[in-house]
Each structure stands twice: as C-alpha cells, then as structure tokens.
C-alpha cells in the first residue's frame, strides 16, 4: 500500500472516539468527534498553493487530503472544530517515506513540514517536530470501516499526552476506482 491508497481508504465520514492520557499530571479524559476526510488530486488549487507556500514544486505532490473535525472532550462544553490540508511528497529513494506538508497553524510563523512512513504492516506514521514539540501519530485499519490511531505529543518543559482513537466509517467505502480517478486527474 502506498500513501495515496492509504488516504483513499481513509476518505469519507468517520465517527471517532478518543481517550487522552496526560502523562505529567496522570489525568485521563475521553472525547468524540465527527471527521470528514477528502482525497484531492495533486492538481487541485489548494494543493498547488500549499506546495508553493513551502517553496516545493507542485509536480512532486502525490495528492492532497483535506481533513475537518467537529468534536468535544469530557467536561468541556466548547466544541473543537477545525480543518487542515496535508500534501505528501515522496522521497525519491524510498516511495514509502517522504515529507508531509501542512499549512501553518496557531502561533506558527511558517507552514509546517512533517514526514510520513508507510510500514510493512500497512500502517501510516506521521511525525512533526520542531525545537519545542514532537508529535507522532500512527494510523492503521482493522477492517475497511474501522481505523485505529495512536498519538504522542511532547512539548518541552510543558506536558506530554498520549491518545488512542477508534474510528468507525459512517457509510460505505468508496470503490477503489476513485484512486484511479485521482491518479488520472493528477497526471493531466
């Protein structure tokens, strides 16, 4: 499986259950969210624009992934909503690894560049780090409509959080022909 296939399998609407464990204060909390994940062709305007923000050749983009969420955490009435765009750029020496572009968020002054690895077990690991933070997320499928995710967030001199997610697809899996359509439109 390659990164485009993984994101194709992830496309759709998901219901996510999450458990966070705050390691420095030994506190656990649960939450839930609705996720929408959409696969974009590499020639989509948003994909090209993000590549240009990163000063990367848009021709190197494999696809784009738009993810949006709407959720809440236990004991917090505030809704957690947001959206991001991810663009994978394969490593020319190893197509199962590469850079993962995303827009800047919050207090960041430049767009973020992470990296991804597709494992032999067909899991996807996403890593983002800078001088103040390290984030690692691992995603895998138990079945086409059940996905698991773990994440670890370490911030220097502040806190560390580990999380476990179980995500159930709300609806049917898109047929594999859609991956061919993305690849086809990307080649044009």
C-alpha positions in Angstrom: 0.0 0.0 0.0 1.3 3.5 -0.8 0.3 6.8 0.8 -2.3 7.7 -1.9 -4.0 4.3 -1.3 -4.0 4.8 2.4 -5.6 8.2 2.1 -8.1 6.8 -0.4 -9.1 4.2 2.1 -9.4 6.9 4.7 -11.8 9.1 2.6 -15.3 9.6 4.0 -17.1 10.5 7.1 -15.9 8.9 10.4 -17.1 8.8 14.0 -14.1 9.0 16.3 -13.8 8.0 20.0 -10.7 9.2 21.8 -9.0 8.7 25.1 -6.2 11.1 26.1 -3.8 10.4 28.9 -1.9 13.5 30.2 1.3 11.9 31.3 2.7 14.7 33.5 -0.4 15.1 35.6 -1.7 11.5 35.4 -5.1 12.5 34.1 -7.3 10.7 31.6 -10.2 12.2 29.5 -12.4 11.0 26.7 -13.8 12.7 23.7 -15.6 12.2 20.5 -15.7 13.8 17.1 -17.0 13.6 13.6 -14.3 13.6 10.9 -14.6 14.2 7.2 -11.6 13.2 5.1 -11.5 14.1 1.4 -8.8 13.0 -1.1 -7.9 15.8 -3.6 -6.0 15.4 -6.8 -2.5 16.7 -6.9 -3.5 19.4 -9.4 -6.2 20.8 -7.0 -5.7 24.6 -6.5 -5.3 24.2 -2.7 -2.6 21.5 -3.1 -0.7 23.7 -5.6 -1.0 26.7 -3.3 0.3 24.8 -0.3 3.3 23.4 -2.3 4.1 27.0 -3.3 3.9 28.2 0.3 6.5 25.5 1.1 8.6 26.5 -2.0 8.1 22.9 -3.3 7.4 22.0 -6.9 3.7 21.1 -7.1 4.6 18.4 -9.6 6.1 16.5 -6.7 2.8 16.3 -4.8 1.2 12.9 -4.8 -2.3 14.1 -3.8 -3.9 16.3 -1.2 -6.0 15.4 1.9 -8.5 17.8 3.5 -9.5 16.7 7.0 -12.1 18.5 9.1 -13.4 17.7 12.5 -16.2 18.7 14.9 -16.0 17.2 18.4 -15.9 17.7 22.2 -14.0 16.4 25.2 -15.5 15.2 28.5 -16.2 18.1 30.9 -15.6 20.8 28.3 -18.7 22.3 26.6 -16.6 24.0 24.0 -16.8 22.4 20.6 -13.4 21.5 19.0 -13.7 22.3 15.3 -11.1 22.7 12.6 -9.7 21.8 9.2 -6.3 21.1 7.7 -4.8 20.2 4.4 -2.0 17.6 4.1 0.2 17.1 1.0 2.6 14.1 0.8 5.8 14.4 -1.2 7.5 11.0 -1.7 11.2 10.5 -1.1 12.7 9.7 -4.5 14.9 6.9 -2.9 12.0 5.4 -0.9 8.4 5.9 -2.1 7.0 4.6 1.2 8.6 7.6 3.0 8.5 11.3 2.4 7.6 14.8 3.5 4.2 15.8 4.6 3.3 19.4 4.0 0.6 21.2 6.0 -0.4 24.9 6.5 0.8 26.9 9.5 -1.4 26.8 12.5 -1.9 28.7 15.7 1.3 30.5 16.7 3.4 29.1 13.8 5.0 31.7 11.6 5.8 29.3 8.7 3.9 26.3 7.2 4.9 23.0 8.9 6.7 20.1 7.2 6.5 16.7 8.8 7.4 13.3 7.5 5.5 10.1 6.8 6.3 6.4 6.7 4.2 3.6 5.4 5.2 0.5 7.3 5.5 -3.1 6.1 2.3 -3.7 8.2 0.5 -1.0 6.0 0.3 1.4 8.9 0.9 5.1 8.4 3.2 7.0 10.8 3.2 10.8 10.7 5.9 12.8 12.5 6.1 16.5 13.1 8.8 18.1 15.2 10.5 21.4 15.9 12.6 22.9 18.7 9.7 22.9 21.1 7.5 20.0 20.2 7.5 16.4 18.9 4.3 14.7 17.6 4.0 11.2 16.3 0.8 9.6 15.1 0.3 6.1 13.9 -2.8 5.0 11.9 -3.9 1.6 10.7 -7.1 -0.3 9.6 -8.6 -3.2 11.4 -11.1 -3.5 8.6 -12.2 -1.2 5.8 -14.6 0.6 8.1 -12.7 0.5 11.3 -9.5 2.5 11.8 -7.3 2.9 14.8 -4.9 5.7 15.7 -2.4 6.4 18.4 -0.6 9.7 19.0 2.1 11.0 21.3 2.7 14.7 21.8 5.7 16.0 23.8 6.2 19.7 24.4 9.4 20.7 26.0 9.1 21.9 29.7 5.3 21.7 29.5 3.4 18.4 29.0 3.1 15.1 27.3 -0.1 13.5 26.1 -0.7 10.1 24.6 -4.0 9.3 22.9 -5.8 6.3 21.4 -8.6 6.7 18.8 -11.1 4.2 17.4 -12.8 5.5 14.3 -15.8 3.9 12.5 -16.7 4.9 9.0 -20.2 6.3 8.7 -21.3 4.9 5.3 -19.7 2.7 2.7 -16.2 2.5 1.5 -15.6 4.4 -1.8 -14.7 1.9 -4.6 -11.0 1.6 -5.5 -11.8 3.1 -8.9 -11.7 6.6 -7.2 -8.0 6.1 -6.6 -7.5 5.6 -10.3 -9.5 8.8 -10.9 -7.3 10.8 -8.6 -4.2 9.4 -10.2 -5.7 10.0 -13.7 -6.6 13.6 -12.9 -3.2 14.1 -11.2 -1.4 13.1 -14.4 -3.3 15.6 -16.6 
